[in-house]
């Protein structure tokens, strides 16, 4: 299972798949529907926002195994 940074990196790869731009933390926060300040706190605490990621996966019709597991 991936750690917090691995999960966020995988989300960035997924979000950038259609675009040729660099995905920033604010883009991930927006995709997970959390504020940038809240995301910064979560990142500092190294705490994975599982519920937000699962909701994102359902909304995008993405298998969560892709995000959480290698």
C-alpha positions as CSV (number, residue, x, y, z in Angstrom):
1,X,0.0,0.0,0.0
2,X,1.3,3.5,-0.9
3,X,2.0,6.1,1.7
4,X,0.5,9.6,1.6
5,X,3.1,11.0,-0.8
6,X,2.7,8.0,-3.1
7,X,-1.1,8.4,-3.1
8,X,-0.8,12.1,-3.9
9,X,1.7,11.5,-6.6
10,X,-0.6,8.9,-8.2
11,X,-3.5,11.4,-8.1
12,X,-1.3,14.0,-9.8
13,X,-0.4,11.5,-12.6
14,X,-4.1,10.7,-13.1
15,X,-5.1,14.4,-13.2
16,X,-2.3,15.2,-15.6
17,X,-3.1,12.2,-18.0
18,X,-5.1,14.4,-20.3
19,X,-3.1,17.6,-20.0
20,X,0.5,18.6,-20.6
21,X,0.6,20.8,-17.5
22,X,2.2,20.3,-14.1
23,X,-0.4,19.4,-11.5
24,X,0.1,21.3,-8.2
25,X,-1.1,20.6,-4.7
26,X,-3.9,23.1,-5.2
27,X,-5.1,21.1,-8.2
28,X,-5.2,17.9,-6.1
29,X,-7.0,19.8,-3.3
30,X,-9.6,21.1,-5.8
31,X,-10.1,17.6,-7.2
32,X,-10.6,16.2,-3.7
33,X,-13.0,19.1,-2.9
34,X,-11.0,20.3,0.1
35,X,-9.6,23.7,0.7
36,X,-5.9,24.4,0.0
37,X,-5.3,25.3,3.6
38,X,-6.9,22.0,4.8
39,X,-4.8,20.1,2.2
40,X,-1.7,21.8,3.4
41,X,-2.5,20.7,7.0
42,X,-3.2,17.1,5.9
43,X,0.1,17.1,4.0
44,X,2.0,18.4,6.9
45,X,0.5,15.8,9.2
46,X,1.2,13.1,6.5
47,X,-2.5,12.0,6.9
48,X,-4.2,10.5,3.9
49,X,-7.7,11.8,3.3
50,X,-9.2,8.4,2.5
51,X,-12.9,9.5,2.4
52,X,-12.2,12.3,-0.1
53,X,-10.1,10.1,-2.3
54,X,-12.8,7.4,-2.4
55,X,-15.4,10.0,-3.3
56,X,-13.1,11.3,-6.0
57,X,-12.6,7.7,-7.4
58,X,-16.3,7.1,-7.5
59,X,-17.0,10.4,-9.2
60,X,-14.3,9.7,-11.8
61,X,-15.3,6.0,-12.1
62,X,-11.7,5.2,-11.2
63,X,-10.7,2.0,-9.4
64,X,-9.3,3.0,-6.0
65,X,-6.8,0.1,-6.2
66,X,-5.0,2.2,-8.8
67,X,-4.5,5.0,-6.3
68,X,-3.8,3.1,-3.1
69,X,-1.8,0.1,-4.3
70,X,1.2,-0.4,-6.5
